[in-house]
Amino acid sequence: MKEKNKGIVKKIINITLDVFIVMLGVILLITVYNNVQVKILGHDYASFFGHSVFEVQTGSMGEIIEPGDWIVVKYEKNIKLNDIVTFEHKGEYITHRVIEAYNGTYVTKGDANTAKDAPISKEQIVGKVVKVIPNFGILRKTIFNPIVLVAIIITLFFLNQVFKKTTKEDIEKEKALKAKLRRALKLDTPEESKEKIEKVQLEKEETKKEEPKEEIREVKEEKVELTKEQKEKVKAELENTSDIEKTLFFRMVSVDKDELSNVYEEIPKEIEEQSEKAKENIKEGEKEEVEVSEDKIKSKLELIQRKKKKCKNIIEKAMLIKKEEIIELMTLLNKGEELKTNEPTIREKLVTAYIDAKYYNNCGNINLAYNGKNMLTKVDSLIEKVGENLTNSYKESDTKYAEKVEKNVKFMLLINHLEEDFKLEDLQKKKETYNKRILKYIKFNDLSQQDIKKLITNIMKTQKTYSGMIKFIQSKINTNMFELKFNKLTRKDMYAVELTHNIQFSKVYSDYIVDKTYSEGIIAEDKVKVLGNLLLSQMVNDMLNGEFNKKYFVYIPESIYAKDNKLDQVFDMLDDDFAKKNINIILAYNGLSDNKKVIKQLIKQGFNFSLDMNDVELLKKSDIKELYVLEHIFISRKKVAKTNIIDVLPEEVKPKILYEEISSKIGNF
């Protein structure tokens, strides 16, 4: 049996070597041919009888074509809707899906992208994608890595040496040595032994005795009972043989059962105890939290960032991470199956609507019958409504379109509830809840309970990985030098935001000088970016926790409004729908009066401004009309008692008044 297993190992090693050599040859051939056509002949890309091979670098096509995949592109005259094509744009080759066609002009879009590409002409199209070879580019880079290549070759070489084929010469030597040993021991040849056994069996039939086994055993035992003289002859025969050949002697000698050592017959008590403990640990492991390494979080984050290299702010980055998480969860629920026609578009619309509702509290133009405060139910209603609208508005020929919509709607509803369940602290309760949710929304008839347990573990691992990513990007923004102080205002859910520093200065400088330095000039202007980043990081938590009513009031130094470059940087950072809605910028009266034009433009872009009138002694008539576009007007009750400032305000703006001395709470005002 050992010889048979050894032969199987030999065959596996030889086949592996052959496959490896063929694979190297194919990759090398394609690479060389590609380099000849591109670098020597000067072609833009290589063509193999009307077919071209490209390696995908980005994840713009979602799960259909991943980074590192190779695609085979065939030149095709007739390009149709939903075809995935490769085209040239500004010196780069892009692979996206055709979503619109107008007499030789095409509009494309990546399945994972939200925006359409610029229109392209027919001449820009290289061809249609006819084959996707998953991870072939990664395999090529891995195999052709010098270290990996050398390691594989050396490993296979040594394995081949260990299990190399036995030659005919080796077989003849083994037979010759066996014959020598038999002669030395005066043993029977196999033929003679066979004759003796047959003779014993014949006698058994004649005498009807039941001892033939003993006699056969005696025949066999004759072979192993060595006299002193026989041992000397064996020693002489073996003197001129190699070490490997000498082992043949021991392979010929059998061993009786009573000669076997019983050291390993019983499992030691210590090992038995360890085994039982291991079984207990496995059961206990079901109660342990799923762990995800920091390295995995970082590598996954880098992969996402390659899809969209630059985000305006941390909110946009966090929502990009949430979108990737939802798509991965939907893939898990879909059991990793490839998306069918129209499914990428269906999924894109559902995910976009879900993120808008779940994290921005924005239902778009969809009028929901549900008006309650339960966000979970509200999002459920929205997803069902979006699915209904998709089905009703579809006019094409896909007969299973409604079925595809229904399936993805159920996935989305399940994810909505699993995101809330992820916040549960009791792991056992969390797993039980996940199990109930899955059975409620999806019927996996082909999955066992064990498969569902594995699915739950994978879902939790995915959620923890992406949650870790958001915490990681937040940790990069948070700094020990600065921190935000949220001063609560009298109105509910309103906070004046103050940036405080934890930097230690020499006693040479007075507190007055330090505060003056930080509240005026370039340093005060640059602090706005720090304040903005920290505040946006806090707002990410608000979005994830469904806290949509919090309003934050911040101050921007008036000197920034006159500096276009710095002004653009600040408001580009704050350019997010949630930030625009929940951040309010405080103006001093002089700041409003001196920067009317700039502030009007920013208000048109969706930013909110409020005015502090606590230092105003005289309101200019020319400034009164500016009050109409402001969100709030802050006046303390002390100010009202001393002046008639409210009397000069138009009746229409009086509902905007908040009786608060905001300047004392906002810092650096």
C-alpha positions in Angstrom: 0.0 0.0 0.0 2.9 2.3 0.8 4.5 1.7 -2.6 1.1 2.5 -4.2 0.8 5.8 -2.2 4.3 6.6 -3.2 3.4 6.1 -6.8 0.4 8.4 -6.5 2.6 11.1 -5.0 5.1 10.7 -7.9 2.3 11.2 -10.4 0.9 14.2 -8.6 4.3 15.9 -8.5 5.0 15.1 -12.2 1.5 16.4 -13.2 2.0 19.6 -11.1 5.4 20.2 -12.8 3.8 19.8 -16.2 0.9 22.1 -15.4 3.3 24.7 -13.9 5.5 24.6 -17.0 2.5 24.9 -19.4 1.1 27.8 -17.3 4.5 29.6 -17.4 4.7 29.0 -21.1 1.2 30.4 -21.8 1.8 33.5 -19.6 5.3 34.0 -21.1 4.0 33.6 -24.6 1.2 36.2 -24.1 3.5 38.6 -22.3 6.2 38.4 -25.0 3.7 38.7 -27.9 2.1 41.7 -26.1 5.5 43.4 -25.6 6.5 42.8 -29.3 3.3 44.4 -30.6 3.2 47.3 -28.2 6.9 48.1 -27.5 8.5 47.1 -30.8 5.8 47.4 -33.4 4.3 50.5 -31.7 0.7 49.3 -31.5 -1.6 50.7 -28.8 -2.5 47.2 -27.7 -1.9 43.6 -28.8 -4.3 41.7 -31.1 -4.6 37.9 -31.4 -6.6 37.2 -34.5 -9.2 39.8 -33.6 -9.0 39.2 -29.8 -7.1 41.4 -27.3 -6.3 40.7 -23.7 -6.4 43.4 -21.0 -5.7 43.3 -17.3 -8.3 45.2 -15.2 -6.9 47.7 -12.7 -10.0 49.1 -10.9 -13.3 47.9 -9.4 -15.6 50.1 -11.5 -17.4 47.0 -12.8 -18.2 45.8 -9.3 -18.3 42.0 -8.8 -18.6 41.2 -12.5 -15.0 42.2 -13.3 -12.7 42.6 -10.3 -9.2 44.3 -10.1 -6.6 41.7 -11.2 -8.9 39.9 -13.6 -7.9 39.4 -17.3 -10.5 40.1 -19.9 -10.6 38.8 -23.5 -12.0 41.5 -25.8 -13.3 40.6 -29.3 -13.5 43.1 -32.1 -17.3 43.5 -32.7 -19.0 45.8 -35.3 -22.5 45.7 -33.7 -22.4 47.0 -30.2 -25.7 46.6 -28.3 -27.1 47.9 -25.0 -25.8 46.1 -21.9 -22.7 44.9 -23.8 -19.6 45.3 -21.7 -17.0 47.0 -24.0 -13.4 48.2 -23.8 -12.8 51.7 -25.2 -10.0 54.2 -25.4 -10.4 57.6 -23.6 -7.6 60.1 -23.2 -4.9 57.5 -23.7 -6.4 55.1 -21.2 -8.4 51.9 -21.9 -11.6 51.6 -19.9 -14.0 48.6 -19.6 -17.6 49.6 -18.8 -21.2 48.7 -19.8 -23.1 50.4 -22.6 -26.3 52.0 -21.2 -27.2 54.3 -24.1 -26.7 54.2 -27.9 -27.4 57.0 -30.5 -26.4 56.3 -34.1 -22.7 55.5 -33.5 -22.4 57.4 -30.3 -22.4 55.4 -27.0 -22.7 56.3 -23.3 -21.1 53.9 -20.8 -21.1 53.4 -17.1 -19.3 51.2 -14.7 -21.7 48.9 -12.7 -20.1 50.1 -9.5 -20.1 53.8 -10.5 -22.9 56.2 -9.8 -22.1 58.6 -12.7 -22.2 58.0 -16.5 -19.1 58.3 -18.6 -18.6 60.9 -21.3 -20.1 59.9 -24.7 -17.8 58.0 -27.0 -17.7 57.3 -30.7 -17.7 53.9 -32.4 -14.0 54.4 -33.4 -13.0 54.6 -29.7 -14.3 51.1 -29.0 -11.7 48.3 -29.0 -14.4 45.5 -28.8 -16.8 43.6 -26.6 -15.7 41.6 -23.5 -16.3 37.9 -24.3 -14.4 36.2 -21.5 -13.4 37.1 -17.9 -10.5 35.2 -16.4 -10.7 35.8 -12.6 -7.6 36.9 -10.8 -5.3 35.9 -13.7 -3.4 39.2 -13.4 -2.8 38.6 -9.7 -1.6 35.1 -10.5 0.7 36.3 -13.2 2.3 38.9 -10.9 2.6 36.4 -8.1 4.2 33.7 -10.2 6.6 36.0 -12.0 7.7 37.5 -8.7 11.3 36.3 -8.7 11.2 35.1 -5.0 8.0 33.2 -5.6 9.2 31.7 -8.9 12.5 30.5 -7.4 10.7 29.1 -4.3 8.2 27.1 -6.4 10.9 25.7 -8.7 13.2 24.7 -5.8 10.3 23.1 -3.9 9.1 21.1 -6.9 12.6 20.0 -7.7 13.3 18.6 -4.2 9.9 16.9 -4.1 10.7 15.3 -7.4 14.1 14.2 -6.1 12.5 12.6 -3.0 9.8 10.8 -5.0 11.6 10.3 -8.3 10.7 7.4 -10.4 12.3 4.0 -9.8 14.3 2.9 -12.8 14.4 -0.7 -14.2 18.0 -0.9 -13.0 16.8 -0.3 -9.4 14.1 -3.0 -9.7 16.7 -5.5 -11.0 19.1 -4.6 -8.2 16.3 -5.2 -5.7 15.4 -8.6 -7.2 19.1 -9.6 -7.1 19.5 -8.6 -3.5 16.4 -10.5 -2.5 17.8 -13.6 -4.2 21.1 -13.3 -2.4 19.3 -13.0 1.0 17.2 -16.0 0.2 20.2 -18.1 -0.6 22.0 -16.9 2.5 19.0 -17.8 4.7 18.2 -21.0 2.7 14.7 -19.8 2.3 12.3 -21.0 -0.3 11.6 -19.0 -3.4 8.1 -17.6 -3.8 7.2 -20.5 -6.1 8.4 -23.1 -3.5 6.5 -21.4 -0.7 3.4 -21.4 -2.9 3.7 -25.1 -3.5 4.1 -25.8 0.3 1.0 -23.7 1.1 -1.0 -25.5 -1.6 0.1 -28.9 -0.2 -1.0 -28.0 3.3 -4.4 -26.8 2.0 -4.8 -30.1 0.1 -4.0 -32.1 3.2 -6.6 -30.1 5.1 -9.3 -31.1 2.6 -8.3 -34.7 2.9 -8.0 -34.9 6.6 -10.7 -32.3 7.4 -8.4 -30.8 10.0 -8.6 -27.2 11.1 -4.9 -26.5 11.7 -3.7 -25.5 8.3 -3.3 -21.9 9.5 -0.8 -23.0 12.1 1.1 -25.0 9.5 1.1 -22.1 7.1 2.3 -19.9 9.9 5.1 -22.4 10.6 6.1 -22.2 6.9 6.2 -18.4 7.2 8.1 -18.5 10.5 10.8 -20.7 8.9 11.8 -17.6 7.1 12.5 -15.5 10.1 14.2 -17.9 12.5 17.9 -17.1 11.8 20.8 -19.2 13.1 24.2 -17.7 14.0 25.6 -19.1 10.8 22.8 -17.5 8.7 23.3 -14.1 10.3 27.0 -14.2 9.4 26.1 -15.0 5.8 23.6 -12.2 5.6 26.2 -9.8 7.0 28.7 -10.9 4.3 26.1 -10.5 1.6 25.2 -7.0 2.8 28.8 -5.7 3.1 29.0 -4.7 -0.6 25.5 -3.3 -0.9 24.3 0.3 -0.6 22.5 1.7 2.4 19.2 1.9 0.6 19.5 -1.7 -0.7 20.2 -3.0 2.9 16.7 -1.9 3.9 15.3 -4.6 1.7 16.4 -7.2 4.2 14.3 -5.6 6.9 11.3 -5.3 4.6 11.4 -9.1 4.1 11.4 -9.9 7.8 7.9 -10.0 9.3 7.2 -9.0 12.9 4.9 -10.9 15.3 2.2 -9.1 17.2 3.8 -9.8 20.6 7.0 -8.0 19.4 5.1 -4.7 18.8 5.6 -1.9 21.4 2.4 -0.8 23.1 3.6 2.7 23.8 1.1 4.2 21.3 -1.8 1.8 21.7 -3.4 3.9 24.4 -3.9 7.7 24.3 -2.0 9.3 27.2 -4.3 10.8 29.8 -2.8 14.3 29.2 -3.6 14.2 25.5 -7.1 12.8 26.2 -7.8 15.7 28.6 -6.5 18.3 26.0 -8.8 16.7 23.4 -11.8 17.1 25.7 -10.8 20.6 26.5 -10.5 21.4 22.7 -14.0 20.1 22.2 -15.3 22.4 24.9 -13.4 25.3 23.4 -15.2 24.6 20.0 -18.5 24.8 21.7 -17.4 27.9 23.7 -16.1 29.4 20.4 -19.7 29.9 19.2 -20.1 32.4 22.1 -16.9 34.3 21.2 -17.0 37.5 19.1 -15.8 37.3 15.5 -12.3 38.9 15.4 -11.0 40.9 12.4 -7.3 41.9 12.3 -6.2 45.5 11.8 -4.1 44.4 8.7 -7.2 43.0 7.0 -9.1 46.3 7.8 -6.3 48.4 6.3 -5.9 46.2 3.2 -9.6 46.2 2.5 -9.7 50.0 3.0 -6.9 50.4 0.5 -8.8 48.4 -2.1 -11.9 50.6 -1.7 -9.8 53.8 -1.9 -8.4 52.6 -5.3 -11.9 52.6 -6.7 -12.3 56.3 -5.7 -9.0 57.8 -5.0 -10.2 61.1 -3.5 -13.2 61.9 -1.3 -14.2 65.5 -0.4 -14.5 64.7 3.3 -14.8 61.9 5.9 -18.6 61.7 5.4 -18.2 60.9 1.7 -15.5 58.3 2.6 -17.7 56.7 5.3 -20.7 56.5 3.0 -18.5 54.9 0.3 -17.4 52.3 2.8 -21.1 51.7 3.8 -22.0 51.2 0.2 -19.3 48.6 -0.3 -20.4 46.9 2.9 -24.0 46.7 1.7 -23.0 45.3 -1.7 -20.8 42.7 0.0 -23.6 41.7 2.3 -26.0 41.4 -0.7 -23.4 39.2 -2.4 -23.2 36.9 0.6 -27.0 36.6 0.7 -27.0 35.8 -3.0 -24.6 32.9 -2.2 -21.9 34.5 -4.3 -23.8 33.8 -7.6 -23.1 36.1 -10.6 -25.5 38.9 -11.1 -27.9 38.4 -14.0 -29.1 40.9 -16.6 -30.5 44.1 -15.0 -29.5 43.1 -11.5 -26.6 45.5 -11.2 -28.9 48.4 -12.1 -31.6 47.2 -9.7 -29.1 46.8 -6.9 -27.5 50.2 -7.6 -30.9 52.0 -7.3 -31.9 50.1 -4.1 -28.5 50.7 -2.4 -28.5 54.5 -3.3 -32.1 54.9 -2.0 -31.2 52.9 1.1 -28.2 55.1 2.0 -30.1 58.3 1.3 -32.9 57.2 3.6 -30.9 55.4 6.3 -28.0 57.8 6.8 -29.3 61.1 5.3 -32.9 60.8 6.4 -33.8 61.7 2.8 -36.6 59.9 0.9 -36.2 61.9 -2.3 -39.4 62.5 -4.2 -41.0 59.3 -2.8 -44.1 60.1 -0.8 -44.4 57.6 2.0 -47.7 56.7 3.7 -45.7 56.0 6.9 -45.2 59.1 9.0 -44.0 57.5 12.3 -40.7 58.1 14.1 -39.4 54.5 13.9 -36.6 54.8 11.4 -36.4 51.1 10.8 -40.0 50.9 9.6 -39.6 54.1 7.6 -36.6 52.7 5.6 -38.5 49.4 5.1 -41.4 51.3 3.6 -39.1 53.3 1.3 -37.3 50.2 0.0 -40.6 48.5 -0.7 -41.8 51.6 -2.5 -38.6 51.8 -4.6 -39.0 48.2 -5.6 -42.6 48.7 -6.5 -41.7 51.8 -8.7 -38.9 49.8 -10.4 -41.3 47.0 -11.4 -44.1 49.3 -12.5 -41.8 51.5 -14.7 -40.0 48.6 -16.4 -41.0 48.4 -20.1 -38.3 46.1 -21.6 -38.4 42.3 -22.4 -36.9 40.7 -19.3 -39.7 38.4 -18.1 -38.0 37.8 -14.7 -37.4 41.5 -14.0 -40.1 41.6 -11.2 -38.7 38.5 -9.6 -35.2 40.0 -9.6 -36.5 43.2 -8.0 -38.4 41.2 -5.3 -35.3 39.2 -4.5 -33.0 42.2 -4.1 -35.7 44.1 -2.1 -35.8 41.2 0.4 -32.0 41.4 0.6 -32.2 45.1 1.3 -34.9 44.8 3.9 -32.9 42.1 5.7 -29.7 44.2 5.7 -31.7 47.1 7.1 -32.6 45.0 10.2 -29.2 43.3 10.5 -27.5 46.7 10.7 -29.6 47.5 13.8 -29.1 44.0 15.2 -25.3 44.4 14.8 -25.4 46.9 17.7 -26.6 44.2 20.2 -23.9 43.4 22.8 -25.0 39.9 23.7 -23.4 37.7 21.1 -25.6 34.7 21.6 -28.7 36.9 21.4 -27.3 38.6 18.3 -26.8 35.3 16.5 -30.3 34.1 17.4 -31.7 37.3 16.1 -29.8 37.1 12.8 -31.0 33.5 12.4 -34.7 34.7 12.8 -34.2 37.6 10.5 -32.8 35.4 7.7 -35.5 32.8 8.0 -38.1 35.6 7.9 -37.0 37.4 4.8 -35.3 34.7 2.8 -36.1 31.0 2.3 -32.8 29.1 1.7 -34.3 25.7 0.9 -30.9 24.4 -0.2 -29.0 25.5 2.9 -28.7 23.4 6.1 -28.7 25.0 9.5 -24.9 24.6 9.6 -24.7 26.6 6.3 -26.9 29.3 7.8 -24.6 29.5 10.9 -21.6 29.9 8.6 -23.5 32.6 6.6 -24.2 34.4 9.9 -20.5 34.3 10.9 -19.5 35.7 7.5 -22.1 38.5 7.8 -20.8 39.5 11.2 -17.3 39.4 10.0 -18.1 41.6 7.1 -20.0 44.1 9.3 -17.1 44.2 11.8 -14.6 44.7 9.0 -16.4 47.7 7.5 -17.2 49.1 10.9 -13.5 48.9 11.7 -12.7 50.8 8.5 -14.9 53.7 9.5 -13.3 53.8 13.0 -9.9 53.6 11.4 -10.4 56.7 9.2 -11.9 58.5 12.1 -8.8 57.7 14.2 -6.7 59.3 11.5 -8.5 62.6 11.8 -8.7 62.7 15.6 -5.7 64.4 17.3 -4.5 64.9 20.8 -3.6 68.4 20.0 -7.2 69.6 19.5 -10.6 68.6 20.6 -14.1 69.8 20.1 -16.2 71.2 22.9 -20.0 71.0 22.3 -21.8 73.8 24.3 -25.5 73.1 24.5 -27.8 75.9 23.6 -31.3 76.5 25.2 -33.0 75.1 22.1 -33.1 71.3 22.0 -30.4 69.5 19.9 -28.5 72.7 19.2 -24.8 73.0 20.0 -22.2 75.8 19.7 -18.9 74.2 18.6 -15.7 75.4 20.2 -12.2 74.1 19.2 -9.8 73.9 22.1 -6.1 73.1 22.0 -4.1 70.9 24.3 -0.7 72.3 23.3 1.7 73.2 26.1 3.5 76.5 25.7 6.5 78.0 27.4 5.6 80.1 30.5 7.3 83.0 28.7 4.1 83.5 26.8 1.0 84.7 28.7 -2.4 83.0 28.2 -3.5 86.2 26.6 -0.8 86.1 23.9 -1.5 82.4 23.2 -5.3 82.9 22.9 -4.7 86.0 20.7 -2.4 84.0 18.4 -5.0 81.2 18.1 -7.9 83.5 17.5 -6.5 85.8 14.9 -4.6 85.7 11.6 -3.4 82.7 9.7 -3.4 80.3 12.6 -7.1 81.0 13.3 -7.9 80.5 9.6 -6.0 77.2 9.4 -7.8 76.0 12.6 -11.1 76.0 10.6 -9.9 72.9 8.7 -9.1 71.1 11.9 -12.5 72.1 13.4 -14.3 71.0 10.2 -12.7 67.6 10.0 -13.3 66.8 13.7 -16.9 68.0 13.4 -17.6 66.0 10.2 -16.2 62.9 12.0 -18.7 63.5 14.8 -21.5 63.8 12.2 -20.5 60.4 10.8 -21.5 59.0 14.2 -24.7 61.0 14.1 -25.6 59.5 10.7 -24.8 55.9 11.7 -26.8 56.3 14.9 -29.8 58.0 13.1 -29.4 61.3 15.1 -30.6 63.6 12.3 -31.8 66.6 14.4 -28.6 67.8 15.9 -27.6 71.3 14.7 -24.0 72.6 15.1 -23.1 76.3 15.1 -19.5 77.2 14.1 -17.6 80.4 13.5 -15.4 81.1 10.5 -13.0 84.0 10.7 -14.1 86.9 8.6 -10.6 87.2 6.9 -11.3 83.9 5.1 -14.2 85.4 3.1 -11.7 87.6 1.3 -9.4 84.8 0.3 -10.8 82.7 -2.5 -8.4 79.8 -2.2 -8.9 79.2 1.5 -12.7 79.9 1.2 -13.0 77.2 -1.5 -11.0 74.7 0.6 -13.2 75.2 3.7 -16.5 75.0 1.8 -15.4 72.1 -0.4 -14.7 70.2 2.8 -18.2 71.0 4.1 -19.9 70.2 0.8 -22.1 67.3 1.8 -25.9 67.3 2.0 -26.0 66.1 5.6 -23.3 68.7 6.6 -25.1 71.5 4.8 -28.3 70.7 6.6 -26.9 70.3 10.1 -24.0 72.9 10.2 -24.8 76.5 10.7 -22.2 79.2 10.2 -22.3 82.2 12.6 -21.6 85.7 11.3 -20.8 88.8 13.2 -22.8 91.8 11.9 -19.8 93.4 10.3 -19.0 90.0 8.6 -22.4 90.0 7.0 -22.3 93.6 6.0 -18.8 93.3 4.4 -19.3 90.0 2.6 -22.9 90.1 1.3 -22.0 88.9 -2.2 -20.0 85.9 -1.1 -22.5 84.8 1.5 -25.4 85.0 -0.9 -23.5 82.7 -3.3 -22.8 80.2 -0.5 -26.5 80.3 0.6 -27.5 79.5 -3.0 -25.2 76.4 -2.8 -27.1 75.2 0.2 -25.0 76.4 3.2 -26.8 77.9 6.2 -25.8 81.1 8.0 -27.0 82.7 11.2 -26.3 86.2 12.6 -25.1 87.3 16.1 -26.7 90.7 16.9 -25.5 91.0 20.5 -22.9 93.6 19.5 -25.1 95.6 17.1 -26.0 99.1 18.2 -27.4 100.3 15.0 -28.9 98.2 12.2 -28.4 99.7 8.7 -31.5 99.8 6.5 -29.4 98.4 3.6 -28.7 95.3 5.6 -32.2 94.5 6.7 -33.0 92.6 3.5 -30.1 90.3 4.1 -31.8 89.0 7.3 -34.4 87.2 5.2 -31.9 84.6 3.9 -30.5 83.8 7.3 -31.4 80.7 9.3 -31.4 82.2 12.8 -30.8 85.5 14.5 -29.1 85.4 18.0 -30.0 88.1 20.5 -29.5 87.7 24.3 -32.3 88.7 26.6 -30.0 91.2 28.3 -29.5 92.9 25.0 -33.3 93.0 24.4 -33.8 94.6 27.8 -31.3 97.3 27.1 -32.2 98.2 23.5 -35.1 98.4 21.1 -33.2 96.2 18.6 -36.2 93.8 18.1 -38.5 96.7 17.3 -36.5 97.6 14.1 -36.6 94.0 12.8 -39.3 93.1 10.2 -42.1 90.9 11.5 -41.2 88.2 9.0 -37.8 87.6 10.5 -38.8 87.7 14.2 -39.6 83.9 14.2 -35.9 83.3 13.5 -34.8 84.9 16.8 -33.1 82.7 19.3 -32.5 84.4 22.7 -28.9 83.2 23.3 -25.6 84.9 23.9 -23.9 82.7 21.3 -20.5 84.5 21.2 -19.6 83.3 24.7 -20.2 79.6 23.7 -18.7 79.4 20.2 -15.1 80.3 20.9 -12.6 82.6 19.1 -15.5 84.8 18.0 
